[in-house]
C-alpha cells in the first residue's frame, strides 16, 4: 500500500480498545494483530458516562474482549459454599448439578446455595476528561486508585431463610420462604452463627453486585427492560426489568427460594408456577412472571427490603450522614452508636423527601446520595428516602420493596429504625473468603 492509498483510509470516529493493529514479529516470524487496548495497557474493562448527561446508558470502554467474557473471567454464577468458605461451582445450565456433572442438593447439607464469583479481582472508578469511569481488572489498574475484591458470594435466591431450628441464617434449607420480620441486629447475629466472615446484607457485597450490573449492561438503570439481543460489539444491554410482578408477595405468596434453580446461570426473566406460603404460614398457589435472573442471582431487588448490617445513618439538624467502617472482617459493626465509625457523606437533603439523586459518592465501596436532581429514568434511576428527623440513628435499607415501582434498584436506599422489623423486610446471606479493607490503593 503506497502513501496515496493510506491517505484514503477512513479515520475511526471513536478510538476504542478493541481496534486491531497489525504488526510483524521477527522472533515468531509472522504477521498478526493485537488489540489497541493491549498496547495502551488497558487490561481492564468497564463503562463510562459523560458528566452532565442524564442518559443512564453509558459507553463500554477498555478491553472489550474482556468485557464480552467477563462472566466467565470472574466465574459469575451459582456456588455451593460451606461455612469454612470452601466452594464448588454449580452447573451453569442447572443448579441441581455441580459443574462436573455430579448431582447435588440445595438443602444446606452440602453448603449454602450462593451466587458470586470464583476469582478475586480489582474495582476502580475515576473521573477523566469529562467522564466518570467504572472498571474491573484482574490486577490493579495502573495510574488509578484500586479496591481489592476478594472471592465472595450472596444468597442465590436473592434472600435468605432460617435453618430448621431457627438458630442461623442460611441461603436455602428446609424452609423455602425467606426469613422476614426480624431486626437487623438479630439477622446480623444469625448470619455470623455460620462462622467468621458471614454477614447479613453486607454493604460491599451490594455495592459490587450493583457495579457489575452497571458495567455488564453499560447501564445505570438496572430496571431497564430486558433485552436478550447483544449489541453490535457482542455485549449485553438493557437491564433485568421492573422486578417482581406482584406488589405484595408478603400477602399474596412469597416466591419460594428454590424457584428457577433448574435455570442455572441464566440471564433472563424467569417464571414460576406452584405452591408457596404467605407470612402467616397460609398455603398459596402463585403464578409469577418476569423474575429477574442475573446469571443465577434471582429476584435481588424490588421484592423485599434488606437492612445492611454495616451501614448507619446519623441525623443532625435534619441532615442525614452515612457512617461506615473500612475494615470488613470478623468484628461486628456496632449499629447502636457512631463511635468508632467514619463519617462518609452527608446527603444533600434537609427535609423529608423521596428523592432520585443525580450523583452518588461511590468511594470506599459504599454509596450515598451526593447531588440532587435525578428522576426514575435519568442518571442512576434509583430512589432514596430521607425522613424528617432532627437527630437520631437509622439503619440503611437496600433494594426497595415490591410495591415501590420504578423507585427501586441496586442503589435504592431507605432509612429505618435499627430495632424495627416488618413482614416485607428480609436479608441476603453473604460471605467473603478473606477479610479486607475498603481504602483505595494507588497503583503506579
C-alpha positions in Angstrom: 0.0 0.0 0.0 1.5 3.3 -1.1 1.2 6.7 0.7 -1.6 7.9 -1.5 -3.7 4.8 -0.7 -3.0 5.3 3.0 -4.5 8.8 2.9 -7.7 7.4 1.6 -8.3 5.2 4.6 -11.2 6.3 6.7 -10.4 7.6 10.2 -12.1 5.9 13.2 -14.7 8.3 14.6 -14.0 6.9 18.0 -10.9 5.2 19.3 -11.8 2.1 21.3 -9.6 -0.6 22.9 -10.9 -3.3 20.6 -9.4 -1.8 17.4 -6.9 -4.2 15.9 -3.4 -3.1 14.9 -1.3 -5.3 12.7 2.4 -5.9 13.1 5.3 -8.3 12.3 7.2 -10.3 14.9 10.7 -11.3 13.8 11.1 -13.7 16.7 7.9 -15.5 15.7 8.3 -14.9 12.0 4.7 -14.0 11.5 2.3 -11.1 11.0 -0.6 -10.9 13.4 -2.8 -8.3 15.2 -3.0 -7.0 18.7 -5.9 -5.0 20.3 -5.1 -1.4 20.8 -6.1 -1.8 24.4 -3.2 -4.2 25.0 -0.7 -1.6 23.6 -2.4 1.1 25.6 -2.0 -1.1 28.7 -5.7 -1.0 29.4 -6.1 -4.6 30.6 -9.4 -3.7 32.2 -12.9 -3.4 31.1 -15.7 -1.0 32.2 -18.0 1.7 31.3 -18.1 5.5 31.3 -20.7 8.2 31.5 -20.3 11.7 30.3 -20.6 14.4 33.0 -24.0 16.0 33.0 -25.5 13.5 30.6 -28.8 12.3 32.1 -29.0 9.2 29.9 -28.4 6.2 32.2 -26.9 4.2 29.4 -23.1 4.5 29.2 -20.3 3.6 26.8 -18.4 0.4 27.1 -14.6 1.1 27.4 -11.4 -0.7 28.0 -10.7 -4.3 26.8 -13.9 -5.2 25.1 -12.8 -8.8 24.6 -12.5 -9.0 28.4 -15.9 -7.4 28.8 -17.5 -9.8 26.4 -16.2 -12.7 28.5 -16.4 -11.1 31.9 -18.9 -13.6 33.3 -16.5 -16.4 32.6 -13.5 -14.4 33.5 -14.8 -13.8 37.0 -16.7 -17.1 37.3 -20.0 -15.4 38.0 -22.8 -17.9 38.8 -24.1 -20.3 41.3 -22.0 -22.0 44.0 -22.3 -24.3 47.0 -20.3 -22.6 49.8 -19.6 -24.3 53.2 -19.2 -22.4 56.4 -15.4 -22.5 56.1 -15.7 -20.7 52.7 -14.9 -23.7 50.6 -16.9 -23.6 47.4 -17.9 -25.7 44.4 -19.2 -24.2 41.2 -22.7 -25.3 40.2 -23.6 -26.2 36.7 -24.2 -23.2 34.5 -27.2 -25.0 33.0 -28.9 -26.4 36.1 -28.1 -25.6 39.7 -29.2 -29.1 40.8 -25.9 -30.3 39.5 -22.2 -29.4 40.1 -20.1 -28.1 37.3 -18.5 -31.5 37.0 -22.0 -33.0 36.3 -22.4 -34.6 39.7 -25.9 -34.2 41.1 -26.2 -32.2 44.3 -28.8 -31.0 46.8 -29.5 -27.4 47.9 -30.9 -28.1 51.4 -27.8 -26.9 53.2 -26.2 -30.3 53.8 -23.6 -29.7 51.1 -23.3 -26.0 51.6 -25.2 -22.7 51.2 -26.8 -22.1 47.9 -25.0 -18.9 46.8 -24.3 -16.7 43.9 -20.9 -15.0 43.4 -17.6 -15.2 41.7 -14.7 -17.6 41.8 -11.8 -15.2 41.3 -10.6 -12.2 43.3 -10.4 -9.0 41.2 -10.0 -5.2 41.4 -12.5 -2.4 41.0 -11.8 1.2 40.3 -13.7 4.4 39.5 -12.4 7.7 38.4 -13.1 11.0 36.6 -11.2 11.9 33.5 -11.7 14.3 30.6 -15.4 15.0 31.4 -16.3 11.3 32.0 -16.9 9.1 35.0 -15.5 5.6 34.7 -16.1 2.3 36.5 -13.9 -0.6 35.7 -12.8 -4.1 36.9 -9.5 -5.9 36.2 -7.5 -8.9 37.3 -4.7 -6.8 38.6 -4.5 -3.2 39.9 -5.2 -0.7 37.1 -2.1 1.5 36.8 -2.5 5.2 37.4 -5.7 4.6 39.3 -6.9 4.1 42.9 -8.0 0.4 43.2 -10.1 -1.6 45.5 -9.3 -5.3 46.1 -12.4 -7.5 45.9 -12.0 -11.0 47.4 -13.9 -14.1 46.4 -17.4 -13.7 47.8 -21.0 -14.7 47.4 -24.6 -13.9 48.4 -27.9 -15.8 48.5 -28.5 -17.1 45.0 -32.3 -16.8 45.6 -31.9 -13.1 46.4 -32.8 -13.6 50.1 -32.1 -15.9 53.0 -34.0 -18.4 55.2 -33.7 -19.7 58.7 -32.3 -23.2 59.4 -34.6 -25.9 60.8 -34.2 -24.9 64.5 -34.1 -21.1 63.8 -30.5 -20.6 65.1 -28.8 -19.5 62.0 -29.4 -17.6 58.7 -29.0 -19.9 55.7 -29.4 -19.4 52.0 -31.7 -22.3 51.5 -32.7 -25.0 53.9 -35.8 -27.0 54.7 -37.6 -23.6 54.7 -38.3 -22.4 51.2 -39.7 -19.0 52.1 -37.5 -16.1 53.1 -36.8 -15.1 56.7 -38.6 -11.8 57.4 -39.9 -9.7 60.2 -36.6 -9.7 62.2 -34.5 -6.6 63.2 -31.1 -6.3 61.6 -29.3 -6.9 64.9 -30.9 -10.3 65.1 -30.2 -11.1 61.4 -26.6 -10.0 62.0 -26.2 -12.5 64.8 -27.9 -15.3 62.9 -25.7 -14.7 59.9 -22.5 -14.8 62.0 -23.6 -18.1 63.5 -22.2 -19.7 60.3 -18.7 -18.6 61.3 -16.2 -15.8 60.5 -16.9 -13.5 57.5 -20.5 -14.4 57.1 -22.9 -11.4 57.0 -26.5 -10.2 56.7 -26.9 -7.8 53.7 -23.3 -6.6 53.8 -22.7 -3.3 52.1 -19.7 -4.1 49.9 -21.5 -7.2 48.5 -24.4 -5.0 47.5 -22.0 -2.4 46.0 -20.1 -4.8 43.9 -23.2 -6.6 42.7 -24.6 -3.2 41.5 -21.2 -2.2 39.9 -21.0 -5.4 38.0 -24.5 -4.9 36.7 -23.7 -1.4 35.6 -20.6 -2.5 33.8 -22.0 -5.6 32.1 -25.1 -3.8 30.9 -23.3 -0.4 30.5 -26.4 1.0 32.1 -27.1 2.6 35.5 -30.8 1.7 35.3 -31.0 -1.9 36.4 -34.8 -1.8 36.0 -34.4 -1.1 32.3 -36.3 -3.5 30.0 -34.7 -6.9 29.5 -33.0 -7.3 26.1 -31.7 -10.7 25.1 -30.1 -9.3 21.9 -26.4 -8.5 22.1 -25.1 -5.2 20.8 -23.1 -5.0 17.5 -20.0 -5.4 19.7 -21.4 -8.6 21.2 -22.1 -7.0 24.6 -25.2 -7.2 26.9 -27.6 -4.3 27.0 -30.7 -3.2 28.8 -31.4 -4.4 32.3 -33.4 -7.1 34.1 -36.7 -5.3 34.2 -39.0 -3.8 36.7 -38.8 -6.7 39.1 -41.3 -8.8 40.9 -44.7 -8.6 39.3 -46.8 -9.0 42.5 -46.9 -5.8 44.5 -47.3 -7.6 47.9 -45.8 -11.1 48.0 -45.9 -11.0 51.8 -49.7 -11.1 51.5 -50.2 -12.9 48.2 -47.4 -15.5 48.4 -43.6 -15.4 48.7 -41.6 -16.6 45.8 -40.0 -19.9 47.0 -36.2 -19.7 47.5 -35.7 -22.7 45.2 -37.5 -21.1 42.3 -35.6 -21.1 39.0 -32.8 -23.4 40.3 -33.1 -25.5 37.2 -32.4 -22.4 35.1 -28.8 -22.4 36.3 -26.7 -19.2 35.5 -29.2 -17.9 33.0 -29.6 -14.2 32.2 -33.4 -14.0 31.8 -36.8 -13.0 33.1 -37.9 -16.3 34.7 -41.4 -17.7 35.5 -42.7 -19.7 38.4 -46.0 -21.5 39.0 -46.5 -23.6 42.1 -47.2 -23.7 45.8 -45.9 -21.4 48.4 -46.9 -19.6 51.7 -47.6 -16.1 52.9 -46.1 -14.7 56.1 -48.6 -16.3 58.5 -47.9 -19.7 57.0 -51.0 -20.0 54.9 -50.5 -22.1 51.8 -51.0 -20.3 48.5 -50.6 -21.1 44.8 -48.9 -18.4 42.7 -48.1 -17.7 39.1 -45.2 -15.2 38.7 -43.5 -13.9 35.6 -40.7 -11.5 34.8 -38.5 -12.7 37.7 -35.1 -11.1 37.3 -32.3 -13.6 36.9 -28.8 -12.2 36.6 -26.6 -15.1 35.7 -28.1 -17.1 38.5 -28.8 -14.3 41.0 -32.6 -14.3 41.3 -35.0 -11.6 42.4 -32.5 -9.5 44.2 -34.2 -6.1 44.1 -37.8 -4.7 44.2 -39.1 -7.6 46.3 -38.1 -7.5 49.9 -36.2 -4.7 51.7 -32.9 -5.7 53.4 -31.2 -3.6 56.1 -27.4 -3.6 56.0 -25.5 -4.8 59.0 -22.6 -2.4 58.4 -24.1 1.0 57.5 -25.5 3.6 59.8 -27.2 6.9 59.3 -26.9 9.7 61.9 -29.3 12.7 61.6 -28.1 16.0 62.8 -30.2 19.1 62.2 -32.3 17.1 59.7 -29.2 16.3 57.5 -28.5 12.6 57.3 -24.9 11.5 57.3 -23.8 8.0 56.4 -21.2 6.2 58.6 -19.0 3.2 57.6 -16.1 1.1 58.6 -13.3 0.5 56.1 -12.4 -2.9 57.7 -14.6 -5.8 56.5 -13.7 -8.6 58.9 -14.5 -10.6 62.0 -15.5 -7.6 64.2 -19.2 -6.9 64.3 -20.4 -3.5 63.2 -22.0 -1.6 66.1 -25.4 -0.4 64.9 -26.2 1.4 68.1 -23.6 4.1 68.0 -21.5 6.1 65.6 -18.5 5.9 67.9 -15.5 4.3 66.1 -17.2 4.6 62.7 -16.2 7.0 60.0 -18.4 9.8 58.6 -18.7 9.0 54.8 -21.1 11.5 53.2 -23.8 14.0 54.2 -26.9 13.7 51.9 -27.9 16.9 50.0 -31.3 16.9 51.7 -32.5 18.5 54.9 -36.2 17.7 54.6 -38.4 14.7 54.4 -38.3 13.6 50.7 -38.4 10.8 48.3 -35.5 11.7 46.0 -33.8 10.5 42.9 -30.2 11.5 43.3 -28.3 12.8 40.3 -25.0 11.5 41.7 -23.7 9.2 44.4 -20.5 9.1 46.4 -19.1 5.7 45.3 -15.8 5.8 47.2 -14.7 3.2 49.8 -17.1 0.7 48.3 -20.1 2.5 49.8 -22.9 4.5 48.1 -24.8 7.6 49.3 -26.5 10.4 47.6 -24.2 13.4 46.9 -26.2 15.5 44.5 -29.9 16.1 43.9 -31.6 16.3 40.5 -32.3 12.9 39.1 -35.6 11.1 38.1 -36.7 7.5 37.8 -35.5 7.5 34.2 -32.3 9.6 34.4 -28.8 9.2 35.9 -28.9 6.2 38.3 -32.8 5.9 38.3 -32.8 4.7 42.0 -34.6 6.5 44.7 -33.5 7.4 48.2 -35.8 8.2 51.2 -34.8 10.7 53.9 -37.2 11.1 56.8 -37.7 14.4 58.7 -35.6 13.9 61.8 -33.8 16.5 63.9 -31.5 13.8 65.3 -31.1 10.1 65.8 -29.7 6.9 64.3 -31.2 4.9 61.5 -30.2 1.7 59.6 -29.8 1.6 55.8 -32.4 -0.3 53.9 -31.5 -1.6 50.4 -33.3 -2.6 47.2 -36.8 -1.3 47.6 -40.0 -3.3 48.2 -42.2 -5.0 45.6 -44.7 -2.1 45.9 -42.2 0.6 45.3 -42.5 0.6 41.5 -39.8 2.3 39.4 -38.1 3.8 42.5 -36.3 0.5 43.4 -33.0 -0.7 42.1 -29.4 -1.6 43.0 -28.7 1.7 44.7 -32.1 2.3 46.3 -31.8 3.2 49.9 -34.1 4.0 52.8 -33.7 4.7 56.5 -35.3 2.6 59.2 -35.1 2.0 62.9 -32.3 -0.4 63.8 -34.7 -2.3 66.1 -37.6 -2.3 63.7 -38.9 -5.4 61.8 -41.5 -5.8 59.1 -43.1 -8.6 57.1 -41.5 -7.2 53.9 -38.1 -6.8 55.4 -35.7 -9.7 54.8 -31.9 -10.2 54.3 -29.4 -11.8 51.9 -26.8 -14.0 53.4 -23.3 -13.2 52.2 -19.7 -14.1 52.8 -16.2 -13.2 51.9 -13.3 -15.7 51.6 -11.0 -13.3 53.4 -11.0 -10.1 55.5 -10.2 -6.9 53.5 -10.1 -3.2 53.6 -12.1 -0.7 51.6 -9.5 2.1 51.5 -8.3 2.6 47.9 -4.7 1.9 46.9 -3.0 3.8 44.1 -1.2 1.7 41.5 1.9 3.2 39.9 
